[in-house]
Amino acid sequence: MILAPFACQPDASRGRLHPERMSTFRSPFQRDRDRIIHSSAFRRLKHKTQVFVEHEGDYYRTRLTHTIEVAQVARTIAGALGLNTDLAEAVALAHDLGHPPFGHTGEDALAVLMEPYGGFDHNAQALRIVTRLERHYADFDGLNLTWETLEGIAKHNGPVTGELPYALAEVNAEWDLELHTHAGAEAQVAAVADDVAYNHHDLHDGLRAGLFTEADLRELPVTGPAFDEVDRIYPGLDPMRRRHEALRRVFGLMVEDVISVAQNRIAGSNPQSAGEIRAMDGPIIRFSKPLFQNLKAIRSFLFVHMYRAPSVIVERQRVTAVVNDLFPRFLETPALLPEEWQADVAAAAGDHTALARIVLDYVAGMTDRFALQEHERLCGRPG
C-alpha cells in the first residue's frame, strides 16, 4: 500500500532508543505491534474492567476486548486515509496498557493514594510499562518501541503541557517526545477510534445489563434515528437483532463521519509530511461538530444511567475499598511483594517515594480477579 505523504513512513522512523537490526520481513511499526501483543501487560487486559468488573458477566467488554475493538476501528480509519495502519494499530493496542484493576474506579483510587508521590495517570503508566516494566529482553528493559509509537502513546489525546506525571517525565527526559505538539495522524486515529469503540459498546453493555432500554435510546440523537431506520426496513424484527442492527448503524455513522471530516481537512490544508500534521493548531482527525455535540448528549445519558447507576456505584465503592486496603499494606510491608520485586525494593531503600512507585507498579498491574484474591489473602475478607 502506498502511504499518503503526511503518513508516518516506516523507513523514516526516528528509530529506537536502543539500536537494533532491522527485521528482514517486518517494518518497525509491525514489530512494535507484535511486541505489544506479546507483552505481559497486554495479556493481563483480559481480566481488567472496562465498566463492569471482569467477573460480572461473560458478554461484557473487558479492557482487552475494548482494546481489540479500538485497534480494528483504527486500522479501518487509517487505511481509508492512506495512513500507516501498523502504527495506528500499535498505538491502539498500547493505549490502555497502564489501566489498573477496576477500570477508572481503580485509577481514581490510585490517583488519590499516589498524590504524595507524584500522582497516577494511566497514559503515563502505559509508557512506564513499555519502557521499563516489561523485562523480557536481554539487551534492554521495556519493549524498545520506536519513537513514533511512544509519541503516540504519550500524545494520542493531544499535546501534554503543564506539570508532567512523573512516569511521563522520566521517559521524556530520556528521549524527547516533543510533548508540546500534536501526535502524528496515526495516533490521532487511535484516539478517535477509542471514542468510537466505547460509545458503541457501552450502549451494548448497558442494554445487556438492563440499566436502560431501547425505548430510552429512541429519545436520544443518533441512536433514535438508527432504531427508526431499522424499524422501517425490518418491521417486527427479533429484539436482539433489532438492537444489533441499530447500534451497528451508530457505529458505522461514527466511523464514516471521522473519515469524511479528515478527508475534508486534509484537502483543505494539503499537508505534505507527518511533521506538518504535528505542527497544526488542532487535530486533523476528529468528529464533525454536529456529531460531537450529539455524542456529548449520549455520553451524558450514559453517565447518569450507566456509569453512576446505583448498582455500579455500589461496586465502585467495594473495589475502591480493595485498592485502598492493598496499596498501604504493601507500602508498609514491602516484603509482601513477590520475590522478583525484592531487588527493586532493595534499590529503593530509604526512598519512600521510590518505594511507593514500586508498589504502584505492582498494584496497577494486577487484574481484577488477582486484586480480589490478594485482598482476601492479606486482609482476611473478600473485597
Secondary structure, 3 states (H helix, E strand, C coil): CCCCCCCCCHHHCCCECCCCCCCCCCCHHHHHHHHHHCCHHHHHHHHCECCCCHHHCCCCCEHHHHHHHHHHHHHHHHHHCCCCHHHHHHHHHHCCCCCCCCHHHHHHHHHHHCHHHCCCCHHHHHHHHHHHHCCCCCCCCCCCCEHHHHHHHHHCCCCCCCCCCHHHHHHHHHCCCCCCCCCCHHHHHHHHHHHHHHHHHHHHHHHHCCCCCHHHHCCCCCHHHHHHHHHHHCCCCCHHHHHHHHHHHHHHHHHHHHHHHHHHHHHHHCCCCHHHHHHCCCCCCCCCHHHHHHHHHHHHHHHHHHHCCHHHHHHHHHHHHHHHHHHHHHHHCHHHCCHHHHHHHHHCCCCHHHHHHHHHHHHHCCCHHHHHHHHHHHHCCCC
